[in-house]
Amino acid sequence: MSENTYIKERNSKLSQKVVKALQKRHFSAIYCETAAEALDEIKKLVTKEETISWGGSVTLEQTGITKYLIENGYNVINRDSAKTPEEKAQLLRKGLVCDTFLMSSNAISEDGQLVNIDGTGNRVAALCYGPKRVIVVAGMNKVAKTVEDALSRARNIAAPVNMQRINAVMSHRETPCSYTGSCADCVSEDSICAQIVTTRLCKPAGKITVILVNEELGY
Ligand code: SF4
C-alpha cells in the first residue's frame, strides 16, 4: 500500500468520529470518499428554483462545484461576474440573503466545531446568519484534533497560504506573512484575518450541512 492509502484509511476511520460529533452539534453531516461524490451530493441538495451563492474557496474550485452551477443554468449570485467594484459589492450583499450559500471551512475540530477566518467578512457572515441553508465542503486535511488546534491551523496554515494565493492572483498585500509565510498576528489594513469565527453549534438545527471529503482539498 502507498503512503497515500494509509492517509486515506486513517481519514476514513476518523471521519466517522467527526460526522457523529458534527451531528451531535446539530449540523447535517455527510461523508464522501471523493470530490466527485461530493459534487453528486450537492446536485441532490440544490435546485434551479433557489438562489445560490458562495464564498471564495479553493475547495469549491477544485471540486468543480461552482463551475457546474454556473454552466448548468442555476440561479447563481456570482460576484466574479461583476464588471465594476460597485457591482461586486452589490452581489456580495445579495449573497447574504441567498437560499443556499456554499463555502469551505478553514478548519474543523474532531469534536465538530468549525473555525473560519475572513477578511471582508461576507463568508463568515453568511455562515452565521442570512442564507436559508449553508453547505460546507471540506477535505479531511482540514480536520484538527481540538478546537485550539483548529484555530492554530486556520491562523498558521490556511491564512498565510491564502495570502500567497491572493498576492499571486489578485494584488499584493502588505502583511508580514506575505514576506515570511508565517503569521505575525498583524493589524495591517491589508490583513485577511479580520474576523475569526468558531461555529460550535448549528442553529437552527440542520441549517448547515458539512460534506467531509476524503481528499486533500484547499488549504
Ligand atoms: S500576518 Fe496578518 S494577514 Fe498574515 S496570517 Fe497573520 S494576521 Fe493574517
py3Dmol code that shows the C-alpha trace and the ligand (Angstrom):
import py3Dmol

protein = """\
ATOM      1  CA  MET A   1       0.000   0.000   0.000  1.00  0.00           C
ATOM      2  CA  SER A   2       1.191   3.544  -0.713  1.00  0.00           C
ATOM      3  CA  GLU A   3       1.601   6.208   1.974  1.00  0.00           C
ATOM      4  CA  ASN A   4      -1.418   7.926   0.441  1.00  0.00           C
ATOM      5  CA  THR A   5      -3.509   4.790   1.062  1.00  0.00           C
ATOM      6  CA  TYR A   6      -2.620   4.861   4.759  1.00  0.00           C
ATOM      7  CA  ILE A   7      -3.682   8.509   4.971  1.00  0.00           C
ATOM      8  CA  LYS A   8      -6.984   7.678   3.267  1.00  0.00           C
ATOM      9  CA  GLU A   9      -7.554   4.739   5.607  1.00  0.00           C
ATOM     10  CA  ARG A  10      -6.869   6.854   8.651  1.00  0.00           C
ATOM     11  CA  ASN A  11      -9.105   9.658   7.402  1.00  0.00           C
ATOM     12  CA  SER A  12     -11.910   7.259   6.535  1.00  0.00           C
ATOM     13  CA  LYS A  13     -11.875   5.950  10.122  1.00  0.00           C
ATOM     14  CA  LEU A  14     -11.523   9.412  11.646  1.00  0.00           C
ATOM     15  CA  SER A  15     -14.394  10.763   9.538  1.00  0.00           C
ATOM     16  CA  GLN A  16     -16.863   8.519  11.403  1.00  0.00           C
ATOM     17  CA  LYS A  17     -15.979  10.279  14.662  1.00  0.00           C
ATOM     18  CA  VAL A  18     -16.157  13.738  13.064  1.00  0.00           C
ATOM     19  CA  VAL A  19     -19.535  13.069  11.393  1.00  0.00           C
ATOM     20  CA  LYS A  20     -21.004  11.936  14.738  1.00  0.00           C
ATOM     21  CA  ALA A  21     -19.510  14.967  16.518  1.00  0.00           C
ATOM     22  CA  LEU A  22     -20.975  17.331  13.917  1.00  0.00           C
ATOM     23  CA  GLN A  23     -24.397  15.671  14.193  1.00  0.00           C
ATOM     24  CA  LYS A  24     -24.270  15.990  17.984  1.00  0.00           C
ATOM     25  CA  ARG A  25     -23.812  19.734  17.441  1.00  0.00           C
ATOM     26  CA  HIS A  26     -26.908  19.732  15.159  1.00  0.00           C
ATOM     27  CA  PHE A  27     -25.108  20.017  11.808  1.00  0.00           C
ATOM     28  CA  SER A  28     -26.176  17.744   8.967  1.00  0.00           C
ATOM     29  CA  ALA A  29     -23.061  15.802   8.068  1.00  0.00           C
ATOM     30  CA  ILE A  30     -22.206  13.677   5.043  1.00  0.00           C
ATOM     31  CA  TYR A  31     -19.002  11.785   4.291  1.00  0.00           C
ATOM     32  CA  CYS A  32     -17.772  11.288   0.719  1.00  0.00           C
ATOM     33  CA  GLU A  33     -14.748   9.329  -0.444  1.00  0.00           C
ATOM     34  CA  THR A  34     -14.092  11.647  -3.393  1.00  0.00           C
ATOM     35  CA  ALA A  35     -14.693  15.183  -4.597  1.00  0.00           C
ATOM     36  CA  ALA A  36     -16.803  13.744  -7.440  1.00  0.00           C
ATOM     37  CA  GLU A  37     -19.106  12.125  -4.846  1.00  0.00           C
ATOM     38  CA  ALA A  38     -19.334  15.463  -3.024  1.00  0.00           C
ATOM     39  CA  LEU A  39     -20.408  17.148  -6.251  1.00  0.00           C
ATOM     40  CA  ASP A  40     -23.111  14.474  -6.694  1.00  0.00           C
ATOM     41  CA  GLU A  41     -24.368  15.139  -3.154  1.00  0.00           C
ATOM     42  CA  ILE A  42     -24.615  18.857  -3.874  1.00  0.00           C
ATOM     43  CA  LYS A  43     -26.504  18.181  -7.101  1.00  0.00           C
ATOM     44  CA  LYS A  44     -29.064  16.304  -4.983  1.00  0.00           C
ATOM     45  CA  LEU A  45     -29.340  19.165  -2.480  1.00  0.00           C
ATOM     46  CA  VAL A  46     -29.726  22.238  -4.721  1.00  0.00           C
ATOM     47  CA  THR A  47     -32.441  23.187  -7.210  1.00  0.00           C
ATOM     48  CA  LYS A  48     -32.689  25.641 -10.093  1.00  0.00           C
ATOM     49  CA  GLU A  49     -35.551  27.446  -8.335  1.00  0.00           C
ATOM     50  CA  GLU A  50     -33.393  28.729  -5.486  1.00  0.00           C
ATOM     51  CA  THR A  51     -30.696  31.401  -5.387  1.00  0.00           C
ATOM     52  CA  ILE A  52     -27.189  30.087  -4.743  1.00  0.00           C
ATOM     53  CA  SER A  53     -24.057  31.957  -3.805  1.00  0.00           C
ATOM     54  CA  TRP A  54     -20.653  31.091  -2.334  1.00  0.00           C
ATOM     55  CA  GLY A  55     -17.626  32.355  -0.510  1.00  0.00           C
ATOM     56  CA  GLY A  56     -14.176  32.410  -2.071  1.00  0.00           C
ATOM     57  CA  SER A  57     -12.856  28.864  -1.812  1.00  0.00           C
ATOM     58  CA  VAL A  58     -10.137  26.811  -3.455  1.00  0.00           C
ATOM     59  CA  THR A  59     -12.024  23.687  -2.330  1.00  0.00           C
ATOM     60  CA  LEU A  60     -15.142  24.710  -4.277  1.00  0.00           C
ATOM     61  CA  GLU A  61     -12.958  25.348  -7.341  1.00  0.00           C
ATOM     62  CA  GLN A  62     -11.162  22.002  -7.008  1.00  0.00           C
ATOM     63  CA  THR A  63     -14.394  20.070  -6.668  1.00  0.00           C
ATOM     64  CA  GLY A  64     -15.831  21.821  -9.735  1.00  0.00           C
ATOM     65  CA  ILE A  65     -18.970  22.822  -7.850  1.00  0.00           C
ATOM     66  CA  THR A  66     -19.128  26.495  -8.773  1.00  0.00           C
ATOM     67  CA  LYS A  67     -18.232  25.753 -12.405  1.00  0.00           C
ATOM     68  CA  TYR A  68     -21.028  23.158 -12.548  1.00  0.00           C
ATOM     69  CA  LEU A  69     -23.623  25.565 -11.133  1.00  0.00           C
ATOM     70  CA  ILE A  70     -22.603  28.403 -13.467  1.00  0.00           C
ATOM     71  CA  GLU A  71     -22.558  26.208 -16.583  1.00  0.00           C
ATOM     72  CA  ASN A  72     -25.827  24.402 -15.887  1.00  0.00           C
ATOM     73  CA  GLY A  73     -28.247  27.272 -15.553  1.00  0.00           C
ATOM     74  CA  TYR A  74     -28.572  27.512 -11.773  1.00  0.00           C
ATOM     75  CA  ASN A  75     -29.725  30.807 -10.311  1.00  0.00           C
ATOM     76  CA  VAL A  76     -26.326  31.908  -9.020  1.00  0.00           C
ATOM     77  CA  ILE A  77     -25.187  35.120  -7.393  1.00  0.00           C
ATOM     78  CA  ASN A  78     -21.586  35.192  -8.584  1.00  0.00           C
ATOM     79  CA  ARG A  79     -19.502  38.159  -7.506  1.00  0.00           C
ATOM     80  CA  ASP A  80     -16.807  37.199 -10.025  1.00  0.00           C
ATOM     81  CA  SER A  81     -19.246  38.109 -12.802  1.00  0.00           C
ATOM     82  CA  ALA A  82     -19.226  41.763 -11.653  1.00  0.00           C
ATOM     83  CA  LYS A  83     -17.835  44.327 -14.080  1.00  0.00           C
ATOM     84  CA  THR A  84     -17.261  47.086 -11.525  1.00  0.00           C
ATOM     85  CA  PRO A  85     -16.285  47.231  -7.829  1.00  0.00           C
ATOM     86  CA  GLU A  86     -19.743  48.658  -7.096  1.00  0.00           C
ATOM     87  CA  GLU A  87     -21.463  45.723  -8.777  1.00  0.00           C
ATOM     88  CA  LYS A  88     -19.222  43.308  -6.888  1.00  0.00           C
ATOM     89  CA  ALA A  89     -20.165  44.931  -3.557  1.00  0.00           C
ATOM     90  CA  GLN A  90     -23.831  44.673  -4.504  1.00  0.00           C
ATOM     91  CA  LEU A  91     -23.504  40.977  -5.380  1.00  0.00           C
ATOM     92  CA  LEU A  92     -21.665  40.289  -2.106  1.00  0.00           C
ATOM     93  CA  ARG A  93     -24.574  41.869  -0.210  1.00  0.00           C
ATOM     94  CA  LYS A  94     -27.148  39.933  -2.255  1.00  0.00           C
ATOM     95  CA  GLY A  95     -25.283  36.720  -1.455  1.00  0.00           C
ATOM     96  CA  LEU A  96     -26.012  37.263   2.230  1.00  0.00           C
ATOM     97  CA  VAL A  97     -29.722  36.640   1.679  1.00  0.00           C
ATOM     98  CA  CYS A  98     -29.491  33.827  -0.868  1.00  0.00           C
ATOM     99  CA  ASP A  99     -31.236  30.492  -0.359  1.00  0.00           C
ATOM    100  CA  THR A 100     -28.101  28.321  -0.324  1.00  0.00           C
ATOM    101  CA  PHE A 101     -24.586  29.515   0.440  1.00  0.00           C
ATOM    102  CA  LEU A 102     -21.600  27.295  -0.360  1.00  0.00           C
ATOM    103  CA  MET A 103     -18.214  27.540   1.306  1.00  0.00           C
ATOM    104  CA  SER A 104     -15.414  25.513   2.805  1.00  0.00           C
ATOM    105  CA  SER A 105     -14.080  25.754   6.357  1.00  0.00           C
ATOM    106  CA  ASN A 106     -10.546  26.724   7.294  1.00  0.00           C
ATOM    107  CA  ALA A 107     -10.557  24.019   9.933  1.00  0.00           C
ATOM    108  CA  ILE A 108     -12.850  21.553  11.718  1.00  0.00           C
ATOM    109  CA  SER A 109     -12.072  20.090  15.117  1.00  0.00           C
ATOM    110  CA  GLU A 110     -12.526  16.382  15.749  1.00  0.00           C
ATOM    111  CA  ASP A 111     -15.295  17.312  18.188  1.00  0.00           C
ATOM    112  CA  GLY A 112     -17.257  19.008  15.400  1.00  0.00           C
ATOM    113  CA  GLN A 113     -16.567  22.732  15.609  1.00  0.00           C
ATOM    114  CA  LEU A 114     -15.886  24.876  12.538  1.00  0.00           C
ATOM    115  CA  VAL A 115     -13.189  27.573  12.608  1.00  0.00           C
ATOM    116  CA  ASN A 116     -13.084  30.237   9.918  1.00  0.00           C
ATOM    117  CA  ILE A 117     -11.045  33.371   9.274  1.00  0.00           C
ATOM    118  CA  ASP A 118     -12.236  36.101   6.958  1.00  0.00           C
ATOM    119  CA  GLY A 119     -11.034  39.459   5.757  1.00  0.00           C
ATOM    120  CA  THR A 120     -14.087  41.018   4.092  1.00  0.00           C
ATOM    121  CA  GLY A 121     -16.385  39.064   6.378  1.00  0.00           C
ATOM    122  CA  ASN A 122     -19.048  38.047   3.848  1.00  0.00           C
ATOM    123  CA  ARG A 123     -18.186  34.348   4.135  1.00  0.00           C
ATOM    124  CA  VAL A 124     -18.418  34.142   7.930  1.00  0.00           C
ATOM    125  CA  ALA A 125     -21.426  36.489   7.955  1.00  0.00           C
ATOM    126  CA  ALA A 126     -23.308  34.070   5.676  1.00  0.00           C
ATOM    127  CA  LEU A 127     -22.213  31.144   7.821  1.00  0.00           C
ATOM    128  CA  CYS A 128     -23.651  32.800  10.930  1.00  0.00           C
ATOM    129  CA  TYR A 129     -26.876  34.301   9.585  1.00  0.00           C
ATOM    130  CA  GLY A 130     -28.720  35.151   6.385  1.00  0.00           C
ATOM    131  CA  PRO A 131     -28.902  32.337   3.833  1.00  0.00           C
ATOM    132  CA  LYS A 132     -31.605  29.738   4.463  1.00  0.00           C
ATOM    133  CA  ARG A 133     -29.040  26.993   4.147  1.00  0.00           C
ATOM    134  CA  VAL A 134     -25.244  26.721   4.181  1.00  0.00           C
ATOM    135  CA  ILE A 135     -23.295  23.853   2.640  1.00  0.00           C
ATOM    136  CA  VAL A 136     -19.695  23.462   3.807  1.00  0.00           C
ATOM    137  CA  VAL A 137     -17.398  21.242   1.724  1.00  0.00           C
ATOM    138  CA  ALA A 138     -14.119  20.328   3.405  1.00  0.00           C
ATOM    139  CA  GLY A 139     -11.313  17.899   2.706  1.00  0.00           C
ATOM    140  CA  MET A 140     -10.220  15.716   5.611  1.00  0.00           C
ATOM    141  CA  ASN A 141      -6.968  17.705   5.603  1.00  0.00           C
ATOM    142  CA  LYS A 142      -8.964  20.442   7.361  1.00  0.00           C
ATOM    143  CA  VAL A 143      -9.652  18.288  10.422  1.00  0.00           C
ATOM    144  CA  ALA A 144      -7.625  19.157  13.523  1.00  0.00           C
ATOM    145  CA  LYS A 145      -7.532  17.387  16.868  1.00  0.00           C
ATOM    146  CA  THR A 146      -9.006  20.076  19.131  1.00  0.00           C
ATOM    147  CA  VAL A 147     -10.735  23.409  18.589  1.00  0.00           C
ATOM    148  CA  GLU A 148      -7.460  25.065  19.691  1.00  0.00           C
ATOM    149  CA  ASP A 149      -5.615  23.065  17.032  1.00  0.00           C
ATOM    150  CA  ALA A 150      -8.290  24.078  14.508  1.00  0.00           C
ATOM    151  CA  LEU A 151      -7.742  27.735  15.363  1.00  0.00           C
ATOM    152  CA  SER A 152      -3.988  27.264  15.035  1.00  0.00           C
ATOM    153  CA  ARG A 153      -4.479  25.562  11.661  1.00  0.00           C
ATOM    154  CA  ALA A 154      -6.670  28.403  10.424  1.00  0.00           C
ATOM    155  CA  ARG A 155      -4.237  31.076  11.569  1.00  0.00           C
ATOM    156  CA  ASN A 156      -0.901  29.437  10.848  1.00  0.00           C
ATOM    157  CA  ILE A 157      -1.610  27.369   7.733  1.00  0.00           C
ATOM    158  CA  ALA A 158      -4.800  28.464   5.976  1.00  0.00           C
ATOM    159  CA  ALA A 159      -4.355  32.233   6.314  1.00  0.00           C
ATOM    160  CA  PRO A 160      -0.654  32.527   5.335  1.00  0.00           C
ATOM    161  CA  VAL A 161      -1.151  30.166   2.381  1.00  0.00           C
ATOM    162  CA  ASN A 162      -4.289  32.035   1.284  1.00  0.00           C
ATOM    163  CA  MET A 163      -2.238  35.209   1.435  1.00  0.00           C
ATOM    164  CA  GLN A 164       0.239  33.792  -1.076  1.00  0.00           C
ATOM    165  CA  ARG A 165      -2.686  32.960  -3.394  1.00  0.00           C
ATOM    166  CA  ILE A 166      -4.198  36.436  -3.020  1.00  0.00           C
ATOM    167  CA  ASN A 167      -0.815  38.059  -3.733  1.00  0.00           C
ATOM    168  CA  ALA A 168      -0.454  35.938  -6.865  1.00  0.00           C
ATOM    169  CA  VAL A 169      -3.939  36.148  -8.360  1.00  0.00           C
ATOM    170  CA  MET A 170      -5.295  39.448  -7.013  1.00  0.00           C
ATOM    171  CA  SER A 171      -2.971  42.143  -5.688  1.00  0.00           C
ATOM    172  CA  HIS A 172      -0.033  42.302  -3.333  1.00  0.00           C
ATOM    173  CA  ARG A 173      -0.956  42.734   0.334  1.00  0.00           C
ATOM    174  CA  GLU A 174       1.402  44.391   2.808  1.00  0.00           C
ATOM    175  CA  THR A 175       1.396  41.871   5.629  1.00  0.00           C
ATOM    176  CA  PRO A 176       4.224  40.059   7.427  1.00  0.00           C
ATOM    177  CA  CYS A 177       3.053  36.658   6.128  1.00  0.00           C
ATOM    178  CA  SER A 178       3.352  37.918   2.543  1.00  0.00           C
ATOM    179  CA  TYR A 179       7.117  38.026   3.094  1.00  0.00           C
ATOM    180  CA  THR A 180       7.784  35.330   5.683  1.00  0.00           C
ATOM    181  CA  GLY A 181       4.963  32.817   5.190  1.00  0.00           C
ATOM    182  CA  SER A 182       4.432  32.938   8.945  1.00  0.00           C
ATOM    183  CA  CYS A 183       1.586  34.653  10.799  1.00  0.00           C
ATOM    184  CA  ALA A 184       2.784  37.575  12.927  1.00  0.00           C
ATOM    185  CA  ASP A 185      -0.656  38.423  14.346  1.00  0.00           C
ATOM    186  CA  CYS A 186      -0.586  41.633  12.318  1.00  0.00           C
ATOM    187  CA  VAL A 187      -3.050  44.510  12.384  1.00  0.00           C
ATOM    188  CA  SER A 188      -2.234  45.623   8.843  1.00  0.00           C
ATOM    189  CA  GLU A 189      -5.057  47.218   6.837  1.00  0.00           C
ATOM    190  CA  ASP A 190      -4.285  44.507   4.283  1.00  0.00           C
ATOM    191  CA  SER A 191      -4.787  41.656   6.756  1.00  0.00           C
ATOM    192  CA  ILE A 192      -7.170  38.909   5.697  1.00  0.00           C
ATOM    193  CA  CYS A 193      -7.665  37.995   9.344  1.00  0.00           C
ATOM    194  CA  ALA A 194     -10.287  40.494  10.449  1.00  0.00           C
ATOM    195  CA  GLN A 195     -12.906  38.001  11.633  1.00  0.00           C
ATOM    196  CA  ILE A 196     -12.178  34.738  13.423  1.00  0.00           C
ATOM    197  CA  VAL A 197     -15.351  32.731  13.924  1.00  0.00           C
ATOM    198  CA  THR A 198     -15.876  29.468  15.757  1.00  0.00           C
ATOM    199  CA  THR A 199     -19.179  27.759  14.995  1.00  0.00           C
ATOM    200  CA  ARG A 200     -19.693  25.490  17.976  1.00  0.00           C
ATOM    201  CA  LEU A 201     -23.335  24.662  17.235  1.00  0.00           C
ATOM    202  CA  CYS A 202     -25.506  24.721  14.135  1.00  0.00           C
ATOM    203  CA  LYS A 203     -28.541  26.873  14.859  1.00  0.00           C
ATOM    204  CA  PRO A 204     -31.236  26.329  13.749  1.00  0.00           C
ATOM    205  CA  ALA A 205     -30.532  22.607  13.697  1.00  0.00           C
ATOM    206  CA  GLY A 206     -29.743  21.283  10.236  1.00  0.00           C
ATOM    207  CA  LYS A 207     -29.206  24.693   8.623  1.00  0.00           C
ATOM    208  CA  ILE A 208     -25.556  23.883   7.919  1.00  0.00           C
ATOM    209  CA  THR A 209     -24.648  20.724   6.017  1.00  0.00           C
ATOM    210  CA  VAL A 210     -20.995  19.707   6.269  1.00  0.00           C
ATOM    211  CA  ILE A 211     -19.705  17.457   3.488  1.00  0.00           C
ATOM    212  CA  LEU A 212     -16.420  15.861   4.536  1.00  0.00           C
ATOM    213  CA  VAL A 213     -14.324  14.576   1.646  1.00  0.00           C
ATOM    214  CA  ASN A 214     -11.506  12.035   1.898  1.00  0.00           C
ATOM    215  CA  GLU A 215      -9.204  14.071  -0.329  1.00  0.00           C
ATOM    216  CA  GLU A 216      -6.767  16.886   0.285  1.00  0.00           C
ATOM    217  CA  LEU A 217      -8.718  19.974  -0.766  1.00  0.00           C
ATOM    218  CA  GLY A 218      -7.859  23.628  -0.300  1.00  0.00           C
ATOM    219  CA  TYR A 219      -5.504  24.635   2.494  1.00  0.00           C
TER     220      TYR A 219
END
"""
ligand_1 = """\
8
SF4
S 0.347 38.033 9.369
Fe -1.598 39.136 9.391
S -2.615 38.655 7.444
Fe -0.932 37.193 7.730
S -1.927 35.409 8.647
Fe -1.164 36.681 10.328
S -2.846 38.063 10.940
Fe -3.320 37.147 8.931
"""
view = py3Dmol.view(width=600, height=400)
view.addModel(protein, "pdb")
view.setStyle({"model": 0}, {"cartoon": {"style": "trace"}})
view.addModel(ligand_1, "xyz")
view.setStyle({"model": 1}, {"stick": {}})
view.zoomTo()
view.show()
